[in-house]
Amino acid sequence: MKNYKETKAAVKQLVLSKGLNNILGGDLVRLYDQGHNVTNVQNAISYFRYSPQTAKYRV
């Protein structure tokens, strides 16, 4: 099981490569298969979607 910090880093790489609005269910399944917790993945996506510190990723 990966911790939240590792999950957030993996989601960040996904956001940088695909864009926040282009993440598909298959991408999430790959993260889950890598050992990332479903709740942590969803929280990390919400962080990149709503946090003022991550506004530069929302284009």
N, C-alpha and C positions, 0 to 999 in steps of 0.2 A: 504494500500500500504506500503510495506516494503521499508526501505531506503537501500542505496548501502552497507553500513557496515553490515547490517543484511543479505543481499543477499550474500555478499562475505563469511560470516561465514557459511551460509547454503551450498554454493558451496564447501567450504573447507571441510566440513564434508562429502559431497558426494565424493569428490576427495579422501579423506582418506579411505572411506569405499569401493569404487568401483575401484578407479584408474582413472586417467585423461582420458585415452584412452578407458575406458569401460562405459562412460556415454552415456546412450541411450535417445531417444526421450521421452520415458515414464518418465524417471527421470526428464527431463526438464519440462514436463507437470505437474508433482507433485509440482515442485517449483512454477510454474505459478499459480497453484490452491491454493497454500499457500499464495498468494498475492505478490509474487516477480515480479517485472517489467521485461519484456522480455529483454529490453536493458541492464538492470543491470545484469541479469543472463549471457548474452553473454559477457559483459565486464569482469565479474568476471572469467568466464572460460578462456577468453583471458589472463587475469592477471596470472592465474596459468599456462597457456601454454607458455607464452613468457617472463614473468618478470624474471630478473636474481635472484631476492630474493626468487623465488619459485622453483628454479632448483631442490631442494631435492624432490619435488612432481612428477617430471618427470622421471620416471624410466622405 
